[in-house]
């Protein structure tokens, strides 16, 4: 009994050491070899939808290792557009009236003929939305369409404001038409522009494998399940719909795993081909619940998915080869010094092509997380554990022999 009690702390220590050694091993499921580096410097590593789908939700498991197993520091960049927080300039409203077409028209003057690609509407408290047609003129008589049947974008960063994005132009007058005959208008208090050029979000489309399962229920709702091949990151979806030519309906998107709400929004026939939903998720499948009310159900024929461009910025040595590892569900985000110099890295040479994604077979290869300089620590821990286990075994055998 005394020997057992004496050995408990030692056994506990051995267990901790072995656990630490085991936990130090990586569990990456995938890898992709990067193209050779011709000249040392900073490069971009493009991250495709297929790579991101195999990563953690926040992409904490991305690692770049050189041919010696040493980790390479990187910056994870998301190209989702830049919105400059610069002062806005109000455009004077010269006319606000209901026209013969029974729709409301607001005319503003761009007296300096600034180059404009975004107009911001400041509206008085409302939960309603109106599609808009924007037109331009240099004499306030002859009008030319700029964008039509447009749904203004509302962001959480600009409460009470609606943004209209359009191709850059320099008309002296702009006219905003609130579409919808006999509908009450929203109260537009100000029409403004940014003094600096604002870049709208940039989306990229990738061919994603998916299937659609739709059920039109008797409760006047359509339940549409979207099932992807993998949990792809998605920032925008275009729905190709049929069944009704003109529509405007509430739609909610839910996570199919725990039925948590991802977004509540409105879809409308603002385009002849697609209805757009902006969201942010990384799911393998989710539900669209369309409220049809008393109208004929809409049918979702197909979808087109978009995501922000994501890439890794890293310094590569031309004398080394590099491999991208990912697919570890347990590893935490790295903490690199390079993050403190994010603003200093302004010049990248070019993109590094990423090779084919390979599934890692741990029977033949195990990528290293530690450098060769620290490898002796792991082997020292293993040696200590073996010595302690051997010592305990000898004591136990000696005690058993003494009792006999």
C-alpha positions as CSV (number, residue, x, y, z in Angstrom):
1,X,0.0,0.0,0.0
2,X,2.8,2.4,0.9
3,X,4.5,1.8,-2.4
4,X,1.3,2.4,-4.3
5,X,0.7,5.7,-2.5
6,X,4.3,6.7,-3.0
7,X,4.1,6.0,-6.7
8,X,0.9,7.9,-7.3
9,X,2.6,11.3,-7.8
10,X,5.2,9.8,-10.0
11,X,2.6,8.1,-12.1
12,X,0.7,11.3,-12.4
13,X,3.8,13.2,-13.5
14,X,4.5,10.5,-16.1
15,X,0.9,10.8,-17.4
16,X,1.3,14.6,-17.7
17,X,4.6,14.3,-19.6
18,X,3.2,11.7,-22.0
19,X,0.0,13.8,-22.6
20,X,2.1,16.8,-23.4
21,X,4.2,14.9,-25.9
22,X,1.1,13.4,-27.6
23,X,-0.6,16.8,-27.7
24,X,2.4,18.3,-29.3
25,X,1.8,16.2,-32.4
26,X,-0.2,17.9,-35.2
27,X,-3.4,16.5,-36.6
28,X,-3.6,18.2,-40.0
29,X,-5.8,16.3,-42.5
30,X,-4.7,18.1,-45.6
31,X,-1.8,19.7,-47.3
32,X,-1.0,21.6,-50.5
33,X,2.5,22.3,-51.9
34,X,3.3,25.8,-52.9
35,X,5.0,26.6,-56.2
36,X,8.8,27.2,-56.0
37,X,10.0,30.7,-55.1
38,X,12.1,32.4,-57.7
39,X,13.0,35.5,-55.7
40,X,13.0,36.0,-51.9
41,X,10.3,38.4,-50.7
42,X,6.7,38.8,-49.6
43,X,4.1,36.8,-51.5
44,X,0.4,36.2,-51.5
45,X,-1.0,32.7,-51.1
46,X,-4.5,32.6,-52.5
47,X,-7.0,30.5,-50.5
48,X,-9.6,28.8,-52.6
49,X,-13.1,27.8,-51.5
50,X,-12.0,24.2,-51.3
51,X,-9.1,25.0,-48.9
52,X,-11.3,27.2,-46.7
53,X,-14.0,24.6,-46.5
54,X,-11.6,22.2,-44.9
55,X,-10.4,24.7,-42.3
56,X,-11.8,25.7,-38.9
57,X,-14.6,28.3,-38.9
58,X,-12.1,31.2,-38.1
59,X,-9.3,29.6,-40.1
60,X,-7.1,29.2,-37.1
61,X,-5.5,25.9,-38.4
62,X,-3.7,27.3,-41.4
63,X,0.0,26.7,-41.3
64,X,2.9,27.2,-43.7
65,X,5.9,25.0,-43.1
66,X,9.2,25.0,-45.0
67,X,11.0,21.9,-46.2
68,X,12.7,21.6,-42.8
69,X,9.5,21.6,-40.9
70,X,9.9,25.2,-39.6
71,X,6.7,27.3,-39.4
72,X,6.5,30.5,-41.6
73,X,4.8,33.5,-40.2
74,X,1.9,34.9,-42.2
75,X,-0.9,37.5,-42.2
76,X,-4.4,36.3,-43.0
77,X,-6.0,38.9,-45.2
78,X,-9.7,39.3,-46.3
79,X,-10.4,41.5,-49.3
80,X,-13.9,42.7,-48.6
81,X,-13.7,46.3,-49.7
82,X,-12.6,49.4,-47.9
83,X,-15.0,52.0,-46.5
84,X,-13.2,55.2,-45.6
85,X,-14.5,57.1,-42.6
86,X,-14.2,60.5,-44.2
87,X,-16.5,63.5,-43.9
88,X,-19.7,63.4,-46.0
89,X,-20.8,66.2,-48.2
90,X,-24.6,66.9,-48.4
91,X,-26.0,67.5,-51.8
92,X,-28.8,70.1,-51.8
93,X,-32.3,68.7,-52.5
94,X,-33.8,70.9,-55.2
95,X,-37.1,69.1,-55.7
96,X,-39.2,66.5,-53.9
97,X,-42.5,65.7,-55.5
98,X,-44.9,63.0,-56.5
99,X,-44.9,62.7,-60.3
100,X,-47.5,61.8,-62.8
101,X,-46.4,58.2,-62.6
102,X,-47.7,58.2,-58.9
103,X,-44.2,57.7,-57.6
104,X,-42.0,60.0,-55.5
105,X,-39.0,61.7,-57.1
106,X,-36.2,63.5,-55.2
107,X,-33.8,65.7,-57.2
108,X,-30.4,66.7,-55.9
109,X,-27.7,69.0,-57.4
110,X,-24.1,68.1,-57.8
111,X,-23.0,71.7,-58.7
112,X,-19.3,70.9,-58.8
113,X,-19.9,67.9,-61.0
114,X,-17.9,65.6,-58.7
115,X,-17.1,62.1,-59.8
116,X,-19.7,60.0,-57.7
117,X,-20.2,56.3,-57.3
118,X,-22.1,56.2,-54.1
119,X,-25.0,58.2,-52.7
120,X,-26.0,57.9,-49.0
121,X,-29.6,58.5,-48.0
122,X,-30.3,59.6,-44.4
123,X,-33.8,58.5,-43.6
124,X,-36.1,59.3,-40.6
125,X,-36.9,56.3,-38.4
126,X,-38.4,53.5,-40.5
127,X,-38.4,49.8,-40.9
128,X,-39.6,49.9,-44.5
129,X,-37.6,49.8,-47.6
130,X,-38.2,50.9,-51.2
131,X,-36.5,49.9,-54.4
132,X,-35.0,52.9,-56.2
133,X,-34.2,53.9,-59.8
134,X,-31.4,56.5,-60.0
135,X,-31.0,58.7,-63.1
136,X,-28.7,61.6,-64.0
137,X,-28.9,64.8,-66.0
138,X,-26.8,67.9,-66.8
139,X,-29.8,70.2,-67.4
140,X,-32.5,68.7,-65.1
141,X,-34.6,68.1,-68.3
142,X,-33.1,65.2,-70.2
143,X,-32.6,62.3,-67.8
144,X,-30.5,59.1,-68.3
145,X,-30.8,56.0,-66.2
146,X,-27.8,55.0,-64.1
147,X,-29.2,52.1,-62.1
148,X,-32.8,50.8,-61.8
149,X,-34.9,48.7,-59.5
150,X,-32.1,48.9,-56.9
151,X,-32.5,47.9,-53.3
152,X,-30.4,50.3,-51.1
153,X,-27.9,48.6,-48.8
154,X,-28.2,49.0,-45.1
155,X,-25.2,48.2,-42.8
156,X,-25.0,47.9,-39.0
157,X,-22.2,50.5,-39.1
158,X,-24.4,53.2,-40.6
159,X,-27.8,53.1,-38.8
160,X,-30.5,55.3,-40.4
161,X,-28.6,55.4,-43.7
162,X,-29.1,53.6,-47.0
163,X,-26.4,53.4,-49.7
164,X,-26.8,53.3,-53.4
165,X,-23.8,52.1,-55.4
166,X,-23.5,52.7,-59.1
167,X,-20.9,53.2,-61.9
168,X,-18.9,56.4,-61.4
169,X,-20.4,59.4,-63.2
170,X,-20.3,63.3,-63.0
171,X,-23.9,64.4,-63.7
172,X,-24.8,67.9,-62.4
173,X,-28.2,66.5,-61.2
174,X,-29.3,63.2,-59.8
175,X,-32.9,62.0,-59.4
176,X,-33.9,59.3,-57.0
177,X,-37.2,57.6,-57.8
178,X,-38.9,55.6,-55.0
179,X,-40.6,52.7,-56.9
180,X,-44.1,51.7,-56.1
181,X,-47.3,53.4,-57.3
182,X,-49.5,54.8,-54.5
183,X,-47.0,53.7,-51.8
184,X,-46.1,56.0,-49.0
185,X,-42.6,57.3,-49.4
186,X,-39.8,56.9,-46.9
187,X,-38.7,60.3,-45.3
188,X,-35.4,61.1,-46.9
189,X,-33.8,63.9,-44.8
190,X,-30.5,64.2,-46.5
191,X,-28.7,63.0,-49.6
192,X,-24.9,62.9,-49.2
193,X,-21.7,61.7,-50.8
194,X,-18.3,60.8,-49.3
195,X,-15.5,63.3,-50.0
196,X,-13.1,60.4,-50.8
197,X,-13.8,57.5,-53.2
198,X,-15.4,54.5,-51.5
199,X,-14.7,51.0,-52.7
200,X,-17.7,48.7,-52.5
201,X,-17.3,45.1,-51.3
202,X,-15.6,42.8,-53.8
203,X,-17.1,39.3,-54.2
204,X,-15.7,36.3,-56.0
205,X,-17.7,33.4,-57.3
206,X,-16.5,29.9,-57.2
207,X,-18.2,26.7,-58.6
208,X,-19.6,24.9,-55.6
209,X,-21.2,21.6,-55.5
210,X,-24.7,21.7,-54.0
211,X,-28.3,20.4,-54.2
212,X,-31.7,21.9,-53.4
213,X,-34.6,20.2,-51.6
214,X,-37.8,22.3,-51.4
215,X,-41.1,21.7,-49.6
216,X,-44.1,24.0,-50.0
217,X,-46.1,23.7,-46.8
218,X,-49.8,24.3,-46.2
219,X,-48.8,27.0,-43.7
220,X,-48.1,29.3,-46.6
221,X,-44.3,28.9,-46.3
222,X,-41.7,27.3,-48.5
223,X,-38.9,25.4,-46.8
224,X,-35.8,25.1,-49.0
225,X,-32.8,23.1,-47.8
226,X,-29.4,23.9,-49.4
227,X,-26.9,21.1,-49.1
228,X,-23.3,21.8,-50.1
229,X,-20.5,19.2,-50.7
230,X,-18.4,21.0,-47.9
231,X,-18.9,23.8,-45.4
232,X,-17.9,26.6,-47.7
233,X,-17.6,30.2,-46.5
234,X,-20.4,32.3,-48.1
235,X,-20.9,36.1,-48.1
236,X,-23.6,36.5,-50.8
237,X,-26.1,34.3,-52.5
238,X,-27.9,34.9,-55.8
239,X,-31.2,32.9,-56.0
240,X,-32.6,32.0,-59.4
241,X,-36.4,31.9,-58.8
242,X,-39.5,31.1,-60.8
243,X,-43.2,30.7,-60.2
244,X,-44.1,34.4,-59.9
245,X,-42.9,37.3,-62.1
246,X,-43.2,40.1,-59.5
247,X,-42.7,39.5,-55.8
248,X,-41.4,40.9,-52.5
249,X,-41.3,38.4,-49.7
250,X,-39.7,37.9,-46.3
251,X,-37.1,35.1,-46.1
252,X,-35.2,33.7,-43.1
253,X,-32.1,31.6,-43.2
254,X,-31.4,29.0,-40.5
255,X,-28.5,26.8,-39.6
256,X,-29.7,23.2,-40.1
257,X,-27.7,21.8,-37.2
258,X,-29.2,23.8,-34.3
259,X,-31.9,25.9,-36.1
260,X,-30.1,29.1,-35.1
261,X,-31.0,32.2,-37.2
262,X,-28.4,33.4,-39.7
263,X,-30.3,36.3,-41.2
264,X,-33.8,37.7,-41.8
265,X,-34.2,39.7,-45.0
266,X,-36.4,40.5,-48.0
267,X,-36.1,39.1,-51.5
268,X,-37.7,40.9,-54.4
269,X,-37.9,40.8,-58.2
270,X,-35.4,43.6,-58.6
271,X,-33.6,41.7,-61.3
272,X,-34.9,39.6,-64.2
273,X,-32.5,36.8,-63.3
274,X,-31.5,36.7,-59.6
275,X,-32.6,37.9,-56.1
276,X,-29.6,38.6,-53.9
277,X,-29.1,37.8,-50.2
278,X,-26.1,39.2,-48.3
279,X,-24.9,37.1,-45.3
280,X,-21.9,35.7,-43.6
281,X,-21.7,32.0,-42.8
282,X,-19.6,28.8,-43.2
283,X,-22.1,26.0,-43.2
284,X,-22.5,22.7,-45.1
285,X,-26.2,23.1,-45.2
286,X,-28.9,25.6,-44.1
287,X,-32.6,26.3,-44.5
288,X,-34.3,29.1,-46.4
289,X,-37.8,29.8,-45.1
290,X,-39.8,31.9,-47.6
291,X,-43.1,33.5,-46.4
292,X,-45.5,33.3,-49.3
293,X,-48.5,34.7,-47.5
294,X,-51.4,34.3,-49.9
295,X,-49.3,34.3,-53.1
296,X,-48.2,31.4,-55.2
297,X,-45.0,29.7,-53.8
298,X,-41.6,30.7,-55.3
299,X,-39.4,27.9,-56.6
300,X,-35.7,28.1,-56.1
301,X,-34.2,26.7,-59.3
302,X,-30.5,27.4,-58.7
303,X,-28.1,29.5,-56.6
304,X,-24.8,31.3,-57.2
305,X,-22.6,31.7,-54.2
306,X,-20.0,34.4,-53.6
307,X,-17.3,35.0,-51.0
308,X,-14.6,37.5,-50.2
309,X,-11.2,36.9,-51.5
310,X,-8.9,35.6,-48.7
311,X,-5.1,35.0,-48.9
312,X,-2.0,34.7,-46.7
313,X,0.8,37.2,-46.9
314,X,4.2,35.8,-46.0
315,X,7.9,36.2,-46.6
316,X,9.4,33.3,-48.5
317,X,13.1,32.3,-49.0
318,X,13.9,31.3,-52.6
319,X,16.2,28.6,-51.3
320,X,13.4,26.7,-49.6
321,X,10.2,24.9,-50.5
322,X,6.9,25.5,-48.7
323,X,3.8,23.5,-48.0
324,X,0.4,24.7,-46.7
325,X,-1.2,22.5,-44.0
326,X,-4.8,22.8,-42.7
327,X,-7.7,20.7,-41.4
328,X,-6.7,20.5,-37.7
329,X,-9.9,20.9,-35.6
330,X,-8.0,21.3,-32.3
331,X,-5.2,23.7,-33.0
332,X,-5.4,27.3,-31.8
333,X,-4.6,30.5,-33.9
334,X,-0.9,31.3,-34.2
335,X,0.6,34.4,-32.7
336,X,3.2,35.9,-35.0
337,X,5.3,39.0,-34.7
338,X,4.4,39.9,-38.3
339,X,0.9,41.1,-37.2
340,X,2.6,44.2,-35.6
341,X,4.0,45.2,-39.0
342,X,0.8,44.7,-41.0
343,X,0.8,48.4,-42.2
344,X,4.4,48.3,-43.1
345,X,4.1,45.5,-45.6
346,X,3.0,47.4,-48.7
347,X,4.7,45.6,-51.6
348,X,4.1,42.0,-52.5
349,X,5.9,40.4,-55.4
350,X,3.0,38.3,-56.7
351,X,0.8,35.3,-56.0
352,X,2.3,31.9,-55.3
353,X,0.3,29.1,-57.0
354,X,-1.1,26.5,-54.6
355,X,-0.8,22.9,-55.8
356,X,-3.4,20.1,-55.6
357,X,-5.0,19.4,-52.1
358,X,-3.6,16.1,-50.7
359,X,-5.0,14.1,-47.8
360,X,-2.3,13.3,-45.3
361,X,-1.7,9.7,-44.5
362,X,-0.3,9.7,-40.9
363,X,1.0,6.1,-41.4
364,X,3.7,7.5,-43.7
365,X,4.2,11.2,-42.8
366,X,3.6,13.6,-39.9
367,X,4.2,17.3,-40.4
368,X,6.3,18.9,-37.7
369,X,5.1,21.9,-35.7
370,X,8.3,22.5,-33.8
371,X,11.6,23.6,-35.2
372,X,14.7,21.3,-35.2
373,X,16.2,23.6,-32.5
374,X,13.6,22.6,-30.0
375,X,13.2,19.0,-31.0
376,X,15.6,17.8,-28.2
377,X,13.1,19.0,-25.6
378,X,10.5,16.5,-26.9
379,X,13.0,13.7,-26.9
380,X,14.2,14.6,-23.4
381,X,10.6,14.4,-22.2
382,X,10.2,11.0,-23.8
383,X,13.5,9.8,-22.2
384,X,12.4,11.1,-18.7
385,X,9.1,9.3,-19.0
386,X,10.8,6.0,-20.0
387,X,13.3,6.2,-17.1
388,X,10.5,6.8,-14.6
389,X,8.4,4.0,-16.0
390,X,11.4,1.6,-15.8
391,X,12.2,2.7,-12.2
392,X,8.6,2.1,-11.1
393,X,8.5,-1.3,-12.8
394,X,11.8,-2.4,-11.1
395,X,10.5,-1.3,-7.7
396,X,7.3,-3.2,-8.1
397,X,9.1,-6.4,-9.2
398,X,11.5,-6.1,-6.2
399,X,8.6,-5.7,-3.8
400,X,6.8,-8.7,-5.2
401,X,10.0,-10.8,-5.0
402,X,10.5,-9.7,-1.3
403,X,6.9,-10.7,-0.4
404,X,7.4,-14.2,-1.9
